[in-house]
Amino acid sequence: GKLHYFGVKISNLTGGHSGLMIHRNISSAIKIVAQCARSVLESGVDMRLVSLKGGDAQNSIPSQATAWFAVTKEADLEVAEDIIEHVVQVMQISEIKAFE
């Protein structure tokens, strides 16, 4: 069947060096994308990760990340968007964009 694609971009987080700033409880953009994906999958939406880009180095806390996902049902695009919006509100992240 036809796949329907959507993307999520998390940006403008603090980021930083993982060795120097790990104790500051700084949010990782990649972990936020992963939490969004997990929440969508737990809702029963059939979703696949297409691509994930984020971070500048192995020893940094990424301040931005972009992920593309595919769902099998067009109706699941809105379901996924609603779930991601909820996760972001709970985590108090202001810089997120969803796009198709």
Stockholm file with secondary structure:
# STOCKHOLM 1.0

chainA/1-100         GKLHYFGVKISNLTGGHSGLMIHRNISSAIKIVAQCARSVLESGVDMRLVSLKGGDAQNSIPSQATAWFAVTKEADLEVAEDIIEHVVQVMQISEIKAFE
#=GR chainA/1-100 SS CCCEEEEEEECCCCCEEHHHHGGGCCCCHHHHHHHHHHHHHHTTCCEEEEEEEECSSTTEECSCEEEEEEESSTHHHHHHHHHHHHHHHHHTCCCEEEEC
#=GC SS_cons         CCCEEEEEEECCCCCEEHHHHGGGCCCCHHHHHHHHHHHHHHTTCCEEEEEEEECSSTTEECSCEEEEEEESSTHHHHHHHHHHHHHHHHHTCCCEEEEC
//
